[in-house]
Structure formats: structure tokens, C-alpha cells
Amino acid sequence: MEQANFGRPIGSHLGKTIYESIENEDGQFTFDRIADCDTDGCCPLDQLHKNELMLRNGLIYKKAS
């Protein structure tokens, strides 16, 4: 994600901030859940639904309606 605006911090996961929302060139996304990842940090993409994105730290955001 190159250019993004982040909403207010609402928590943390693995030392990284969880933001309430993220806005980028594709629109606005709101935090939905933490992905299921293995012990190496690999998070399978098949757990994503349409209109969702996952950040590298396993945070899943859903496109706002």
C-alpha cells in the first residue's frame, strides 16, 4: 500500500498498530479482524472475502460501504 491515510489507533497486534480505518486509492476500509496465520507469519489469502485487504501483519480490513 503506497499512499494511505490511517484513522485513529484502536489497538495493537504483534507490536503493530491497528487503525480503525485506512484510506487509499481504492477507497476506505475499516478494520474487521485478525487473520489466521502460521507460526512463520504466513497468512493464507483464501481467508479474504470480496472487497477486503490484508496488511502484512495479518490485519484484515473490509471496504466501507
Buried (B, 14 or more C-beta within 10 A) or exposed (E): EEEEEEBEEEEEEEEEEBBEBBBBEEEBBBBBEBBEBEEEEEBEEEBBEEEBBBBEBBBBBBBEE
